[in-house]
Amino acid sequence: MVTASLLFLTTLVFVIWQPRGLQIGTTAITGAVVALILGIVSFNDVLLVTDIVWDATLAFIGIIILSMVLDEIGFFEWCAIKTAKLSRGNGHLMFVYALLLGAGVSALFANDGAALILTPILLAKMRILKLNAKSIIAFLLAGGFISDSASLPFVFSNLTNIVTANYFHIGFGEYLANMAIPFIVSTIISIVVLWLFLRQDIPTHIDTNLLKNADDVLKNKMLFYFSWLFLTFLIAGYFIGDIYGLPISVFALGGGLLFLAIASYAKSVEPWHVIKNAPWQVVWFSIGLYIVVYGLKNAGLTDYLSIVLKELSSKGDMVAIIGTGFISAFLSAIMNNMPTIMIMDIALTDIPNQALVYANIVGCNLGPKMTPFGSLATLLWLHVLAQRGVKIGFWEYSKFGLIVTPPVLLVVLLSLV
């Protein structure tokens, strides 16, 4: 256990620190190789982990490719401008509408997609609108939070969702049926709590006339209008795939590549540029870190967790759901939600209460917001902001996350009950 824990912590520190630009995937794979050499995991464990995460990682790549193409044609910028102008200059309405947009993007294009694509667009628009530094930080903190808290409704909305749905053989429709209400509750309570916490930093009036016309940002209007139809058919495809038991990556990656081909034919994007800039490191990160985490499972960590979860399960649904959700949230905050979801999924394997599976997802999606390193989406979000000259310190972020996250998490978990 000591060796496995030290290797995991070392790997995680280098993933967060990224010294000399060291890529997260390279670090995770290095950790996996060391785990194999030290005998913490076996080659069969590597094959098992790869079997667990391949669908999730390929689906994620497909969603990001689709998001990048839509971004290239102006889809998200159009949405951001329309949302801003809908507020008619009311700063508080703009705050709410921006969070609703963030929730929609997170749900349909995954939390990481929201962090990578929407954040730089919103930041650019806020600078055009001449918001002061405190107001910009307020909008950014709220947008970063909603990207994870709203990543609940669909299997593809978060890597944690895909991994867990595959692990427990939960279909696309079944998952949506169980998580639709928690998603709505999470979106509403997130907006309420974020507004209460940040309202003093939100300007009363914003001059939206400074923004250009939404249609002027579109690179190809016909492709833009077609994209709405394409997204509708793509979501329908997920339901059809569910009926026939097809992997979600068939539609996520297939849809992303198909739309890339269509946009390339319309001469709206450079396909090689999109493929080259897709986050391939996430594939190696997922596989590598999960292999390292599997070493903790071999060392007995999941056995200890299973004992605790079985004890909670004996206390009734409310105690079990809230307890499981907060355990997942706490572990996600201190050791990242990607390893946490796998450890908790394994620990929940022999507990016959599927509500705890969903509580685990909620905890792993919201809990990471308590620390800057709790989720890959937050790390990407901070990296995007740093590239654009916005620095949010460790304690500044943690103070915000530790105050806002627990009440939102509690209410969402109660909605599961």
C-alpha positions as CSV (number, residue, x, y, z in Angstrom):
1,M,0.0,0.0,0.0
2,V,2.8,2.4,0.9
3,T,4.6,1.8,-2.5
4,A,1.4,2.1,-4.5
5,S,0.4,5.3,-2.6
6,L,3.8,6.9,-3.1
7,L,3.7,6.2,-6.8
8,F,0.2,7.5,-7.2
9,L,1.0,10.7,-5.3
10,T,4.2,11.3,-7.2
11,T,2.4,10.8,-10.5
12,L,-0.4,13.2,-9.4
13,V,2.0,15.9,-8.3
14,F,3.8,15.8,-11.7
15,V,0.4,15.9,-13.5
16,I,-0.6,19.0,-11.6
17,W,2.8,20.7,-11.6
18,Q,3.8,19.9,-15.2
19,P,7.5,21.0,-14.8
20,R,9.1,22.2,-18.0
21,G,5.9,21.7,-19.9
22,L,5.7,18.0,-19.2
23,Q,2.5,16.7,-20.7
24,I,-0.1,15.1,-18.4
25,G,-0.3,12.0,-20.6
26,T,3.5,11.5,-20.6
27,T,3.5,11.7,-16.8
28,A,0.6,9.2,-16.4
29,I,2.1,6.7,-18.8
30,T,5.5,7.0,-17.0
31,G,3.7,6.2,-13.7
32,A,2.0,3.2,-15.3
33,V,5.3,1.8,-16.6
34,V,6.9,2.2,-13.2
35,A,3.9,0.5,-11.6
36,L,4.3,-2.4,-14.0
37,I,8.1,-2.7,-13.3
38,L,7.6,-2.6,-9.5
39,G,4.9,-5.3,-9.8
40,I,2.2,-3.0,-8.3
41,V,0.1,-4.0,-11.4
42,S,0.4,-6.9,-13.8
43,F,0.1,-6.9,-17.6
44,N,-3.4,-8.4,-17.2
45,D,-4.3,-5.4,-15.1
46,V,-3.1,-3.1,-17.9
47,L,-5.4,-5.0,-20.4
48,L,-8.3,-4.8,-18.0
49,V,-7.9,-1.0,-17.4
50,T,-7.6,-0.4,-21.1
51,D,-10.8,-2.3,-21.7
52,I,-12.5,-0.1,-19.1
53,V,-11.4,3.3,-20.4
54,W,-11.0,2.9,-24.2
55,D,-14.6,3.8,-25.0
56,A,-14.6,6.8,-22.6
57,T,-11.3,8.3,-24.0
58,L,-12.3,7.8,-27.7
59,A,-15.7,9.3,-27.0
60,F,-14.0,12.3,-25.3
61,I,-11.7,12.8,-28.3
62,G,-14.7,12.7,-30.7
63,I,-16.6,15.3,-28.6
64,I,-13.6,17.6,-28.5
65,I,-13.1,17.3,-32.3
66,L,-16.7,18.2,-32.9
67,S,-16.4,21.1,-30.4
68,M,-13.2,22.4,-32.2
69,V,-14.9,22.3,-35.6
70,L,-18.0,24.1,-34.3
71,D,-15.7,26.7,-32.6
72,E,-13.9,27.2,-36.0
73,I,-17.1,28.1,-37.8
74,G,-18.2,30.5,-35.0
75,F,-20.9,28.4,-33.4
76,F,-19.9,29.1,-29.7
77,E,-19.0,32.7,-30.3
78,W,-22.4,33.3,-31.9
79,C,-24.1,31.7,-28.9
80,A,-22.0,33.8,-26.5
81,I,-22.9,37.1,-28.3
82,K,-26.6,36.1,-28.5
83,T,-26.7,35.3,-24.8
84,A,-25.0,38.6,-23.9
85,K,-27.4,40.7,-26.0
86,L,-30.4,38.8,-24.7
87,S,-29.7,40.4,-21.2
88,R,-30.2,43.9,-22.7
89,G,-27.4,45.3,-20.6
90,N,-28.6,43.9,-17.3
91,G,-25.4,42.6,-15.7
92,H,-27.2,40.1,-13.3
93,L,-29.3,38.7,-16.2
94,M,-26.1,38.4,-18.3
95,F,-24.5,36.4,-15.4
96,V,-27.5,34.0,-15.3
97,Y,-27.6,33.6,-19.1
98,A,-23.9,33.0,-19.3
99,L,-24.2,30.2,-16.7
100,L,-27.2,28.7,-18.6
101,L,-25.0,28.8,-21.8
102,G,-22.2,27.1,-19.9
103,A,-24.5,24.4,-18.5
104,G,-25.8,23.7,-22.0
105,V,-22.3,23.5,-23.5
106,S,-21.1,21.3,-20.7
107,A,-24.1,18.9,-21.1
108,L,-23.7,18.6,-24.9
109,F,-20.0,19.0,-25.4
110,A,-18.6,17.7,-22.0
111,N,-17.1,19.7,-19.2
112,D,-13.7,19.7,-20.7
113,G,-15.1,21.0,-23.9
114,A,-16.7,23.9,-22.0
115,A,-13.4,24.7,-20.3
116,L,-11.4,24.5,-23.5
117,I,-13.7,26.2,-26.0
118,L,-16.1,28.5,-24.1
119,T,-13.7,30.0,-21.5
120,P,-11.5,31.9,-24.0
121,I,-14.6,33.2,-25.9
122,L,-16.3,34.5,-22.7
123,L,-13.0,36.1,-21.5
124,A,-12.6,37.9,-24.8
125,K,-16.2,39.2,-24.8
126,M,-15.9,40.4,-21.2
127,R,-12.7,42.4,-22.1
128,I,-14.6,43.9,-25.1
129,L,-17.4,44.9,-22.7
130,K,-14.7,46.6,-20.6
131,L,-15.6,44.8,-17.4
132,N,-13.2,45.4,-14.5
133,A,-10.9,42.7,-13.1
134,K,-13.2,41.7,-10.2
135,S,-16.2,41.3,-12.5
136,I,-14.2,39.2,-15.0
137,I,-13.0,36.9,-12.2
138,A,-16.5,36.5,-10.9
139,F,-17.9,35.5,-14.4
140,L,-14.9,33.1,-14.9
141,L,-15.2,31.4,-11.5
142,A,-18.9,30.9,-12.0
143,G,-18.4,29.6,-15.6
144,G,-15.6,27.2,-14.4
145,F,-17.9,25.9,-11.7
146,I,-20.9,25.3,-13.9
147,S,-18.8,23.4,-16.5
148,D,-18.5,20.6,-13.9
149,S,-21.7,20.9,-11.9
150,A,-23.8,20.7,-15.1
151,S,-21.9,17.8,-16.6
152,L,-24.5,15.3,-15.4
153,P,-27.3,14.6,-17.9
154,F,-25.8,12.6,-20.6
155,V,-23.3,9.7,-20.5
156,F,-21.0,11.8,-22.7
157,S,-21.2,14.9,-20.6
158,N,-18.1,13.9,-18.5
159,L,-15.4,11.2,-18.7
160,T,-16.5,10.0,-15.3
161,N,-20.0,9.4,-16.6
162,I,-18.8,7.3,-19.5
163,V,-16.4,5.2,-17.4
164,T,-19.1,4.5,-14.8
165,A,-21.9,3.8,-17.3
166,N,-19.7,1.3,-19.1
167,Y,-18.5,-0.3,-15.8
168,F,-22.0,-0.9,-14.6
169,H,-23.5,-1.5,-18.0
170,I,-25.9,1.5,-17.8
171,G,-27.6,2.3,-21.1
172,F,-27.8,5.8,-22.5
173,G,-31.5,6.2,-22.0
174,E,-31.5,4.7,-18.5
175,Y,-28.7,7.0,-17.5
176,L,-30.5,10.1,-18.8
177,A,-33.7,9.0,-17.0
178,N,-31.9,8.9,-13.7
179,M,-29.8,12.0,-14.1
180,A,-32.2,14.4,-15.7
181,I,-33.6,15.7,-12.5
182,P,-30.2,16.0,-10.7
183,F,-28.9,17.9,-13.7
184,I,-31.8,20.4,-13.6
185,V,-31.4,20.8,-9.8
186,S,-27.7,21.1,-10.1
187,T,-27.9,23.9,-12.7
188,I,-30.5,25.9,-10.8
189,I,-28.9,25.6,-7.3
190,S,-25.4,26.3,-8.8
191,I,-26.7,29.5,-10.4
192,V,-28.4,30.6,-7.1
193,V,-25.4,29.9,-4.9
194,L,-22.9,31.4,-7.4
195,W,-25.0,34.5,-7.7
196,L,-25.4,34.9,-3.9
197,F,-21.6,34.5,-3.5
198,L,-20.5,36.7,-6.4
199,R,-23.3,39.2,-6.7
200,Q,-21.3,42.1,-5.3
201,D,-18.8,41.8,-8.1
202,I,-21.4,41.7,-10.9
203,P,-22.0,45.1,-12.6
204,T,-25.5,46.4,-12.7
205,H,-25.3,47.6,-16.3
206,I,-23.1,46.4,-19.2
207,D,-23.0,48.2,-22.6
208,T,-23.7,45.3,-25.0
209,N,-23.6,47.6,-28.0
210,L,-19.8,47.2,-27.8
211,L,-20.3,43.6,-29.1
212,K,-20.5,42.9,-32.9
213,N,-23.5,41.4,-34.5
214,A,-23.7,37.6,-33.8
215,D,-24.1,36.7,-37.4
216,D,-20.9,38.5,-38.4
217,V,-18.8,36.0,-36.5
218,L,-20.0,33.0,-38.5
219,K,-17.5,31.7,-41.0
220,N,-20.1,29.6,-42.9
221,K,-23.8,30.4,-42.3
222,M,-25.1,27.3,-44.1
223,L,-22.8,25.0,-42.2
224,F,-23.8,26.8,-38.9
225,Y,-27.5,26.1,-39.6
226,F,-26.8,22.6,-40.6
227,S,-24.8,22.0,-37.4
228,W,-28.0,22.3,-35.4
229,L,-29.7,19.6,-37.4
230,F,-26.5,17.5,-37.2
231,L,-26.4,17.7,-33.4
232,T,-30.1,16.7,-33.2
233,F,-29.5,13.6,-35.3
234,L,-26.3,12.8,-33.4
235,I,-28.2,12.8,-30.1
236,A,-30.9,10.6,-31.7
237,G,-28.0,8.3,-32.7
238,Y,-27.0,7.8,-29.1
239,F,-30.5,6.6,-28.3
240,I,-30.5,4.2,-31.3
241,G,-27.0,3.0,-30.3
242,D,-28.3,2.3,-26.8
243,I,-31.0,0.0,-28.2
244,Y,-28.4,-2.1,-30.1
245,G,-25.8,-1.9,-27.3
246,L,-23.2,0.0,-29.4
247,P,-20.3,1.7,-27.6
248,I,-20.9,5.4,-27.1
249,S,-17.6,6.2,-28.9
250,V,-19.1,4.9,-32.2
251,F,-21.3,8.0,-32.3
252,A,-19.2,10.5,-30.4
253,L,-16.0,9.8,-32.4
254,G,-17.8,8.9,-35.5
255,G,-19.9,12.1,-35.3
256,G,-16.9,14.3,-34.6
257,L,-15.0,12.9,-37.6
258,L,-18.0,13.0,-39.9
259,F,-18.7,16.7,-39.1
260,L,-14.9,17.4,-39.5
261,A,-15.1,15.9,-43.0
262,I,-18.2,17.9,-43.9
263,A,-16.7,21.2,-42.6
264,S,-13.5,20.3,-44.5
265,Y,-15.5,19.7,-47.7
266,A,-17.1,23.1,-47.2
267,K,-13.6,24.6,-46.9
268,S,-14.4,26.0,-43.4
269,V,-11.7,24.2,-41.4
270,E,-8.2,22.7,-41.9
271,P,-8.7,19.0,-40.9
272,W,-5.1,18.4,-40.2
273,H,-5.0,21.4,-37.8
274,V,-8.0,20.1,-35.9
275,I,-6.7,16.5,-35.7
276,K,-3.2,17.7,-34.6
277,N,-4.6,20.0,-31.9
278,A,-7.1,17.5,-30.5
279,P,-6.1,16.6,-26.8
280,W,-4.6,13.2,-27.6
281,Q,-2.6,13.5,-24.3
282,V,-5.9,12.8,-22.5
283,V,-6.0,9.3,-24.0
284,W,-2.6,8.5,-22.4
285,F,-3.6,10.4,-19.3
286,S,-6.7,8.3,-18.8
287,I,-5.1,4.9,-19.4
288,G,-1.9,5.7,-17.5
289,L,-3.5,7.2,-14.4
290,Y,-6.1,4.4,-14.2
291,I,-3.3,1.8,-14.3
292,V,-1.5,3.6,-11.4
293,V,-4.8,3.8,-9.5
294,Y,-5.4,0.1,-10.1
295,G,-2.3,-0.5,-8.1
296,L,-4.1,1.1,-5.1
297,K,-6.9,-1.3,-5.7
298,N,-4.5,-4.3,-5.7
299,A,-3.0,-2.9,-2.5
300,G,-6.4,-3.1,-0.8
301,L,-7.8,0.5,-0.8
302,T,-11.0,-0.4,-2.5
303,D,-11.6,-3.2,0.1
304,Y,-11.5,-0.6,2.8
305,L,-13.8,1.7,0.9
306,S,-16.2,-1.1,0.2
307,I,-16.5,-1.8,3.9
308,V,-17.4,1.8,4.6
309,L,-19.9,2.0,1.7
310,K,-21.6,-1.3,2.8
311,E,-22.0,0.2,6.3
312,L,-23.5,3.4,4.8
313,S,-25.8,1.3,2.6
314,S,-27.3,-0.4,5.7
315,K,-28.3,3.0,7.1
316,G,-31.0,3.7,4.5
317,D,-31.0,5.5,1.1
318,M,-30.6,9.0,2.3
319,V,-27.6,8.4,4.5
320,A,-26.0,6.1,1.9
321,I,-26.5,8.5,-1.0
322,I,-25.3,11.6,0.9
323,G,-22.4,9.7,2.5
324,T,-21.3,8.1,-0.8
325,G,-21.5,11.4,-2.6
326,F,-19.4,13.3,0.0
327,I,-16.8,10.5,0.1
328,S,-16.4,10.7,-3.7
329,A,-16.3,14.5,-3.5
330,F,-13.7,14.6,-0.8
331,L,-11.5,12.0,-2.6
332,S,-11.9,13.9,-5.9
333,A,-10.9,17.1,-4.3
334,I,-7.6,15.7,-2.9
335,M,-6.6,13.1,-5.5
336,N,-8.5,14.2,-8.7
337,N,-11.8,12.8,-9.9
338,M,-10.5,10.5,-12.6
339,P,-8.8,8.1,-10.2
340,T,-11.5,8.5,-7.7
341,I,-14.3,7.4,-10.0
342,M,-12.5,4.2,-10.8
343,I,-11.6,3.4,-7.1
344,M,-15.2,4.1,-6.1
345,D,-16.7,2.1,-9.0
346,I,-14.7,-0.9,-8.0
347,A,-15.6,-0.4,-4.3
348,L,-19.3,-0.3,-5.2
349,T,-19.2,-3.4,-7.4
350,D,-20.7,-5.7,-4.8
351,I,-23.2,-3.3,-3.3
352,P,-26.7,-3.9,-4.7
353,N,-27.8,-0.2,-4.7
354,Q,-27.6,1.6,-8.0
355,A,-28.5,4.9,-6.4
356,L,-25.0,4.9,-4.9
357,V,-23.5,4.6,-8.4
358,Y,-25.2,7.9,-9.4
359,A,-24.3,9.5,-6.0
360,N,-20.7,8.6,-6.9
361,I,-20.9,10.3,-10.2
362,V,-22.4,13.4,-8.6
363,G,-19.7,13.5,-6.0
364,C,-16.9,13.0,-8.6
365,N,-18.4,15.7,-10.9
366,L,-19.0,18.4,-8.2
367,G,-16.4,17.5,-5.5
368,P,-13.4,18.5,-7.7
369,K,-14.5,22.1,-7.6
370,M,-13.2,22.4,-4.0
371,T,-9.6,22.5,-5.2
372,P,-7.8,23.6,-8.4
373,F,-6.5,20.1,-9.1
374,G,-9.7,18.2,-8.5
375,S,-10.6,17.6,-12.2
376,L,-8.9,17.7,-15.6
377,A,-11.5,20.3,-16.7
378,T,-10.3,22.7,-13.9
379,L,-6.7,22.1,-14.8
380,L,-7.4,22.9,-18.5
381,W,-9.5,25.9,-17.4
382,L,-6.7,27.3,-15.3
383,H,-4.2,26.6,-18.1
384,V,-6.4,28.4,-20.7
385,L,-6.7,31.5,-18.4
386,A,-3.0,31.6,-17.6
387,Q,-2.2,31.7,-21.3
388,R,-4.4,34.8,-21.6
389,G,-2.9,36.6,-18.6
390,V,-5.5,35.7,-16.0
391,K,-4.0,34.2,-12.8
392,I,-6.2,32.7,-10.1
393,G,-4.2,31.7,-7.1
394,F,-4.5,28.3,-5.2
395,W,-6.0,29.8,-2.1
396,E,-8.3,32.2,-4.0
397,Y,-9.8,29.3,-5.9
398,S,-9.9,26.9,-3.0
399,K,-11.7,29.4,-0.7
400,F,-14.3,29.9,-3.5
401,G,-14.7,26.2,-4.1
402,L,-14.9,25.1,-0.4
403,I,-17.7,27.7,0.2
404,V,-19.7,27.1,-2.9
405,T,-19.4,23.3,-3.5
406,P,-20.8,21.7,-0.3
407,P,-24.3,23.3,-0.4
408,V,-24.7,22.6,-4.1
409,L,-23.5,19.0,-3.7
410,L,-25.9,18.4,-0.8
411,V,-29.0,19.6,-2.6
412,V,-28.1,17.6,-5.8
413,L,-27.6,14.5,-3.7
414,L,-31.0,15.0,-2.0
415,S,-32.6,15.2,-5.5
416,L,-31.2,11.7,-6.1
417,V,-33.0,10.4,-2.9
